[in-house]
Amino acid sequence: MKAAVLRRRGGPEVLALADVPAPRVAGPRDVLVRVRAAGVNPVDAYLRAGLVPVPLRYPWVLGGDAAGTVEAVGPAVTRFAPGQRVFGMLDYVRRPGCYAELALFRDDELAPAP
């Protein structure tokens, strides 16, 4: 899948479009979302520039919030189903984010889109 990734910390020039492995539903509460819109927030620039002292595994996908359509769900997910429109915010300081075609959320990080 295509994603905007960091391969190192630095200025805006280190953000590049690349092919990366697509996330897959692995956990019981996972929800795979096809991203239609992603938020751009100051923390993205801070992470890119190295101003937030957290380790990143490269290539790193930025973006903490998105809206899109559910592609697949884990076996314990009851609130969402494939094809449903959702939006949410994931803990992307711990795992890759939403500047991608697909993003993996936990079910408690999402809400139905109005």
N, CA, C and O atoms as a DFTB+ gen file, in Angstrom:
456 C
 N C O
     1  1       0.846      -1.175       0.000
     2  2       0.000       0.000       0.000
     3  2       0.884       1.228       0.000
     4  3       2.055       1.160       0.374
     5  1       0.332       2.336      -0.413
     6  2       1.041       3.617      -0.404
     7  2       0.855       4.286       0.957
     8  3      -0.217       4.224       1.560
     9  1       1.929       4.928       1.424
    10  2       1.873       5.665       2.681
    11  2       2.913       6.774       2.644
    12  3       3.928       6.659       1.957
    13  1       2.662       7.840       3.380
    14  2       3.654       8.896       3.576
    15  2       4.483       8.479       4.785
    16  3       3.965       8.394       5.898
    17  1       5.755       8.222       4.568
    18  2       6.598       7.644       5.615
    19  2       7.809       8.519       5.934
    20  3       8.252       9.347       5.138
    21  1       8.313       8.289       7.135
    22  2       9.594       8.840       7.554
    23  2      10.600       7.704       7.532
    24  3      10.305       6.603       7.996
    25  1      11.768       7.959       7.004
    26  2      12.856       6.986       7.069
    27  2      13.926       7.458       8.053
    28  3      14.846       6.715       8.396
    29  1      13.786       8.708       8.500
    30  2      14.655       9.305       9.516
    31  2      13.983      10.590       9.992
    32  3      13.020      11.057       9.383
    33  1      14.485      11.146      11.062
    34  2      13.965      12.422      11.562
    35  2      14.580      13.566      10.777
    36  3      15.682      13.449      10.241
    37  1      13.842      14.692      10.714
    38  2      14.390      15.847      10.025
    39  2      13.299      16.812       9.611
    40  3      12.214      16.834      10.193
    41  1      13.601      17.616       8.590
    42  2      12.672      18.610       8.078
    43  2      11.612      17.971       7.199
    44  3      11.572      16.749       7.058
    45  1      10.753      18.793       6.606
    46  2       9.670      18.276       5.768
    47  2      10.151      17.391       4.619
    48  3       9.402      16.541       4.137
    49  1      11.387      17.584       4.180
    50  2      11.905      16.810       3.052
    51  2      12.073      15.317       3.365
    52  3      12.226      14.517       2.442
    53  1      12.048      14.925       4.644
    54  2      12.203      13.501       4.975
    55  2      10.892      12.721       4.856
    56  3      10.904      11.491       4.916
    57  1       9.781      13.404       4.690
    58  2       8.490      12.748       4.495
    59  2       8.357      12.400       3.015
    60  3       8.441      13.278       2.156
    61  1       8.146      11.110       2.716
    62  2       8.103      10.668       1.320
    63  2       7.018       9.614       1.115
    64  3       6.693       8.860       2.032
    65  1       6.471       9.568      -0.078
    66  2       5.493       8.550      -0.450
    67  2       6.240       7.264      -0.770
    68  3       7.215       7.280      -1.521
    69  1       5.783       6.139      -0.198
    70  2       6.473       4.862      -0.392
    71  2       5.482       3.710      -0.317
    72  3       4.371       3.858       0.193
    73  1       5.898       2.568      -0.831
    74  2       5.141       1.332      -0.673
    75  2       5.568       0.687       0.639
    76  3       6.759       0.512       0.896
    77  1       4.586       0.334       1.466
    78  2       4.847      -0.340       2.741
    79  2       3.877      -1.508       2.873
    80  3       2.834      -1.516       2.218
    81  1       4.198      -2.486       3.700
    82  2       3.259      -3.592       3.900
    83  2       1.943      -3.089       4.505
    84  3       1.945      -2.249       5.405
    85  1       0.847      -3.601       4.012
    86  2      -0.471      -3.222       4.548
    87  2      -0.672      -3.866       5.910
    88  3      -0.294      -5.020       6.113
    89  1      -1.267      -3.128       6.850
    90  2      -1.580      -3.744       8.143
    91  2      -2.669      -4.788       7.966
    92  3      -3.469      -4.720       7.032
    93  1      -2.688      -5.753       8.874
    94  2      -3.699      -6.800       8.824
    95  2      -4.340      -6.960      10.190
    96  3      -3.711      -6.699      11.215
    97  1      -5.573      -7.382      10.200
    98  2      -6.264      -7.680      11.450
    99  2      -5.585      -8.891      12.069
   100  3      -5.561      -9.970      11.479
   101  1      -5.027      -8.703      13.274
   102  2      -4.340      -9.790      13.955
   103  2      -4.928     -10.039      15.344
   104  3      -4.941     -11.169      15.832
   105  1      -5.418      -8.958      15.975
   106  2      -5.956      -9.081      17.321
   107  2      -7.472      -9.145      17.320
   108  3      -8.102      -8.778      16.328
   109  1      -8.060      -9.596      18.395
   110  2      -9.522      -9.749      18.453
   111  2     -10.283      -8.433      18.365
   112  3     -11.436      -8.416      17.934
   113  1      -9.645      -7.317      18.771
   114  2     -10.338      -6.016      18.758
   115  2      -9.850      -5.102      17.647
   116  3     -10.163      -3.911      17.655
   117  1      -9.095      -5.623      16.697
   118  2      -8.576      -4.832      15.586
   119  2      -9.661      -4.477      14.581
   120  3     -10.566      -5.268      14.312
   121  1      -9.552      -3.267      14.030
   122  2     -10.436      -2.810      12.960
   123  2      -9.553      -2.195      11.886
   124  3      -8.847      -1.218      12.138
   125  1      -9.593      -2.760      10.701
   126  2      -8.835      -2.243       9.571
   127  2      -9.697      -1.247       8.819
   128  3     -10.814      -1.569       8.412
   129  1      -9.181      -0.032       8.634
   130  2      -9.942       1.053       8.018
   131  2      -9.251       1.515       6.740
   132  3      -8.047       1.772       6.736
   133  1     -10.019       1.620       5.651
   134  2      -9.525       2.253       4.424
   135  2      -9.653       3.750       4.634
   136  3     -10.763       4.271       4.742
   137  1      -8.531       4.441       4.693
   138  2      -8.491       5.863       5.019
   139  2      -8.971       6.686       3.827
   140  3      -8.482       6.527       2.708
   141  1      -9.937       7.566       4.086
   142  2     -10.423       8.515       3.074
   143  2      -9.955       9.928       3.372
   144  3      -9.823      10.743       2.460
   145  1      -9.703      10.228       4.648
   146  2      -9.198      11.542       5.058
   147  2      -8.397      11.363       6.346
   148  3      -8.804      10.626       7.244
   149  1      -7.257      12.042       6.424
   150  2      -6.423      11.985       7.627
   151  2      -6.174      13.391       8.126
   152  3      -5.991      14.318       7.337
   153  1      -6.169      13.545       9.432
   154  2      -5.889      14.841      10.032
   155  2      -4.399      15.140      10.026
   156  3      -3.575      14.233      10.144
   157  1      -4.060      16.406       9.889
   158  2      -2.682      16.863       9.969
   159  2      -2.589      17.732      11.222
   160  3      -3.249      18.766      11.323
   161  1      -1.767      17.303      12.168
   162  2      -1.698      17.948      13.468
   163  2      -0.269      18.363      13.801
   164  3       0.677      17.783      13.267
   165  1      -0.094      19.356      14.674
   166  2       1.258      19.791      15.044
   167  2       2.150      18.656      15.547
   168  3       3.352      18.658      15.281
   169  1       1.589      17.695      16.262
   170  2       2.417      16.612      16.795
   171  2       3.087      15.820      15.672
   172  3       4.151      15.238      15.884
   173  1       2.484      15.788      14.481
   174  2       3.129      15.112      13.346
   175  2       4.455      15.789      13.005
   176  3       5.459      15.113      12.782
   177  1       4.458      17.106      12.964
   178  2       5.689      17.854      12.687
   179  2       6.691      17.680      13.821
   180  3       7.892      17.577      13.569
   181  1       6.219      17.645      15.069
   182  2       7.113      17.467      16.207
   183  2       7.777      16.093      16.169
   184  3       8.977      15.976      16.420
   185  1       6.999      15.049      15.856
   186  2       7.574      13.703      15.742
   187  2       8.587      13.644      14.603
   188  3       9.682      13.106      14.762
   189  1       8.213      14.202      13.456
   190  2       9.106      14.201      12.291
   191  2      10.423      14.876      12.609
   192  3      11.484      14.381      12.228
   193  1      10.365      16.008      13.309
   194  2      11.565      16.792      13.603
   195  2      12.385      16.238      14.769
   196  3      13.500      16.697      15.015
   197  1      11.841      15.258      15.483
   198  2      12.563      14.705      16.619
   199  2      12.348      15.456      17.907
   200  3      13.113      15.281      18.856
   201  1      11.322      16.293      17.969
   202  2      11.048      17.083      19.172
   203  2      10.262      16.314      20.221
   204  3      10.143      16.767      21.359
   205  1       9.721      15.150      19.853
   206  2       9.040      14.272      20.806
   207  2       9.971      13.084      21.026
   208  3      10.222      12.321      20.093
   209  1      10.488      12.915      22.243
   210  2      11.511      11.893      22.485
   211  2      10.948      10.483      22.623
   212  3      10.988       9.888      23.699
   213  1      10.428       9.963      21.530
   214  2       9.946       8.578      21.512
   215  2      10.659       7.840      20.390
   216  3      10.954       8.425      19.348
   217  1      10.939       6.552      20.599
   218  2      11.590       5.788      19.530
   219  2      10.593       5.473      18.417
   220  3       9.441       5.131      18.682
   221  1      11.045       5.592      17.180
   222  2      10.216       5.259      16.021
   223  2      10.909       4.137      15.260
   224  3      12.132       4.138      15.119
   225  1      10.120       3.172      14.768
   226  2      10.657       2.108      13.929
   227  2      10.434       2.510      12.480
   228  3       9.293       2.657      12.042
   229  1      11.508       2.687      11.744
   230  2      11.402       3.163      10.358
   231  2      11.209       2.010       9.391
   232  3      11.736       0.924       9.629
   233  1      10.476       2.208       8.316
   234  2       9.759       3.436       7.947
   235  2       8.552       3.650       8.861
   236  3       7.822       2.706       9.163
   237  1       8.347       4.880       9.295
   238  2       7.277       5.250      10.223
   239  2       6.210       6.038       9.482
   240  3       6.522       6.968       8.739
   241  1       4.943       5.664       9.687
   242  2       3.817       6.359       9.075
   243  2       3.237       7.321      10.110
   244  3       2.827       6.896      11.190
   245  1       3.201       8.611       9.786
   246  2       2.635       9.616      10.682
   247  2       1.108       9.622      10.582
   248  3       0.525       8.876       9.795
   249  1       0.476      10.464      11.382
   250  2      -0.970      10.668      11.313
   251  2      -1.711       9.914      12.399
   252  3      -1.661       8.686      12.455
   253  1      -2.395      10.644      13.260
   254  2      -3.073      10.025      14.391
   255  2      -4.574       9.910      14.272
   256  3      -5.190       9.163      15.032
   257  1      -5.189      10.635      13.333
   258  2      -6.641      10.537      13.226
   259  2      -7.050      10.458      11.764
   260  3      -6.388      10.991      10.874
   261  1      -8.174       9.768      11.551
   262  2      -8.620       9.542      10.178
   263  2     -10.117       9.237      10.151
   264  3     -10.737       8.914      11.164
   265  1     -10.654       9.353       8.962
   266  2     -12.024       8.922       8.686
   267  2     -11.952       8.003       7.475
   268  3     -11.124       8.196       6.585
   269  1     -12.817       7.010       7.450
   270  2     -12.799       6.081       6.333
   271  2     -13.870       5.022       6.457
   272  3     -14.901       5.218       7.102
   273  1     -13.600       3.890       5.823
   274  2     -14.555       2.789       5.755
   275  2     -13.915       1.524       6.307
   276  3     -12.767       1.215       5.988
   277  1     -14.654       0.796       7.130
   278  2     -14.151      -0.449       7.702
   279  2     -13.951      -1.477       6.589
   280  3     -14.843      -1.715       5.774
   281  1     -12.770      -2.077       6.574
   282  2     -12.435      -3.144       5.620
   283  2     -12.592      -4.520       6.254
   284  3     -13.116      -5.442       5.628
   285  1     -12.132      -4.658       7.512
   286  2     -12.178      -5.953       8.201
   287  2     -12.145      -5.708       9.699
   288  3     -11.668      -4.670      10.159
   289  1     -12.657      -6.671      10.457
   290  2     -12.691      -6.565      11.916
   291  2     -12.220      -7.866      12.552
   292  3     -12.314      -8.940      11.957
   293  1     -11.706      -7.744      13.784
   294  2     -11.324      -8.917      14.562
   295  2     -12.550      -9.621      15.107
   296  3     -13.645      -9.059      15.077
   297  1     -12.391     -10.844      15.607
   298  2     -13.526     -11.651      16.043
   299  2     -14.299     -11.099      17.240
   300  3     -15.463     -11.454      17.425
   301  1     -13.684     -10.239      18.061
   302  2     -14.375      -9.681      19.228
   303  2     -15.067      -8.353      18.942
   304  3     -15.715      -7.798      19.829
   305  1     -14.947      -7.838      17.733
   306  2     -15.537      -6.541      17.395
   307  2     -17.012      -6.720      17.068
   308  3     -17.371      -7.473      16.163
   309  1     -17.866      -6.017      17.817
   310  2     -19.321      -6.107      17.596
   311  2     -19.931      -4.777      17.169
   312  3     -21.042      -4.757      16.640
   313  1     -19.228      -3.668      17.386
   314  2     -19.787      -2.340      17.074
   315  2     -19.620      -1.928      15.622
   316  3     -20.310      -1.022      15.155
   317  1     -18.715      -2.580      14.901
   318  2     -18.407      -2.166      13.532
   319  2     -18.429      -3.361      12.601
   320  3     -18.189      -4.498      13.007
   321  1     -18.724      -3.074      11.332
   322  2     -18.785      -4.123      10.317
   323  2     -18.180      -3.593       9.023
   324  3     -18.193      -2.385       8.788
   325  1     -17.652      -4.475       8.182
   326  2     -17.108      -4.029       6.902
   327  2     -18.123      -3.188       6.124
   328  3     -19.311      -3.507       6.072
   329  1     -17.624      -2.111       5.525
   330  2     -18.459      -1.190       4.769
   331  2     -18.969      -0.012       5.573
   332  3     -19.463       0.958       4.997
   333  1     -18.861      -0.073       6.892
   334  2     -19.354       1.005       7.758
   335  2     -18.375       2.173       7.750
   336  3     -17.161       1.974       7.790
   337  1     -18.914       3.403       7.698
   338  2     -18.084       4.609       7.766
   339  2     -17.775       4.923       9.221
   340  3     -18.659       4.884      10.076
   341  1     -16.495       5.238       9.499
   342  2     -16.030       5.488      10.856
   343  2     -15.022       6.637      10.867
   344  3     -14.513       7.056       9.828
   345  1     -14.752       7.127      12.071
   346  2     -13.641       8.058      12.270
   347  2     -13.048       7.768      13.627
   348  3     -13.713       7.208      14.498
   349  1     -11.784       8.151      13.811
   350  2     -11.175       7.890      15.101
   351  2      -9.760       8.390      15.192
   352  3      -9.211       8.972      14.257
   353  1      -9.179       8.140      16.372
   354  2      -7.812       8.551      16.663
   355  2      -7.094       7.377      17.288
   356  3      -7.568       6.793      18.263
   357  1      -5.942       7.031      16.722
   358  2      -5.199       5.901      17.261
   359  2      -3.974       6.361      18.039
   360  3      -3.557       7.515      17.943
   361  1      -3.413       5.455      18.800
   362  2      -2.227       5.746      19.599
   363  2      -1.002       5.574      18.710
   364  3      -0.278       4.585      18.828
   365  1      -0.769       6.543      17.816
   366  2       0.265       6.367      16.813
   367  2       1.658       6.725      17.296
   368  3       2.606       6.667      16.513
   369  1       1.811       7.088      18.546
   370  2       3.153       7.212      19.090
   371  2       3.692       5.799      19.351
   372  3       4.904       5.596      19.422
   373  1       2.791       4.836      19.491
   374  2       3.193       3.450      19.726
   375  2       3.128       2.575      18.482
   376  3       3.797       1.544      18.418
   377  1       2.324       2.977      17.484
   378  2       2.246       2.178      16.255
   379  2       1.965       3.100      15.074
   380  3       1.428       4.192      15.255
   381  1       2.323       2.669      13.868
   382  2       2.177       3.535      12.693
   383  2       0.768       4.078      12.503
   384  3      -0.207       3.526      13.013
   385  1       0.687       5.178      11.752
   386  2      -0.529       5.963      11.704
   387  2      -1.339       5.980      10.434
   388  3      -1.407       4.991       9.704
   389  1      -1.957       7.128      10.181
   390  2      -3.049       7.271       9.222
   391  2      -2.683       7.929       7.896
   392  3      -3.555       8.093       7.043
   393  1      -1.429       8.309       7.696
   394  2      -1.044       8.877       6.399
   395  2      -0.800       7.713       5.436
   396  3       0.290       7.572       4.881
   397  1      -1.815       6.894       5.248
   398  2      -1.688       5.673       4.458
   399  2      -3.049       5.291       3.884
   400  3      -4.078       5.845       4.268
   401  1      -3.035       4.347       2.971
   402  2      -4.290       3.873       2.384
   403  2      -5.112       3.082       3.385
   404  3      -6.342       3.106       3.337
   405  1      -4.434       2.371       4.305
   406  2      -5.105       1.578       5.335
   407  2      -4.485       1.886       6.691
   408  3      -3.283       2.130       6.788
   409  1      -5.308       1.873       7.736
   410  2      -4.810       2.064       9.097
   411  2      -5.492       1.052      10.007
   412  3      -6.664       0.722       9.824
   413  1      -4.747       0.570      10.982
   414  2      -5.266      -0.418      11.916
   415  2      -5.575       0.250      13.250
   416  3      -4.686       0.802      13.897
   417  1      -6.829       0.198      13.651
   418  2      -7.312       0.766      14.906
   419  2      -7.736      -0.354      15.840
   420  3      -7.955      -1.483      15.401
   421  1      -7.855      -0.044      17.136
   422  2      -8.601      -0.888      18.072
   423  2     -10.040      -0.387      18.044
   424  3     -10.286       0.780      17.739
   425  1     -10.972      -1.245      18.354
   426  2     -12.386      -0.847      18.264
   427  2     -12.734       0.316      19.187
   428  3     -13.651       1.078      18.880
   429  1     -12.031       0.477      20.308
   430  2     -12.333       1.576      21.226
   431  2     -11.717       2.910      20.786
   432  3     -11.900       3.925      21.457
   433  1     -10.994       2.910      19.673
   434  2     -10.415       4.146      19.132
   435  2     -11.280       4.735      18.026
   436  3     -10.924       5.763      17.449
   437  1     -12.408       4.103      17.720
   438  2     -13.265       4.508      16.598
   439  2     -14.674       4.855      17.052
   440  3     -15.124       4.442      18.121
   441  1     -15.349       5.617      16.221
   442  2     -16.776       5.925      16.399
   443  2     -17.450       5.865      15.030
   444  3     -16.798       6.085      14.009
   445  1     -18.739       5.572      15.000
   446  2     -19.449       5.597      13.725
   447  2     -19.473       7.016      13.185
   448  3     -19.655       7.968      13.945
   449  1     -19.290       7.167      11.882
   450  2     -19.365       8.494      11.264
   451  2     -20.819       8.932      11.208
   452  3     -21.700       8.116      10.936
   453  1     -21.084      10.209      11.464
   454  2     -22.480      10.680      11.415
   455  2     -23.008      10.690       9.990
   456  3     -24.160      11.056       9.761
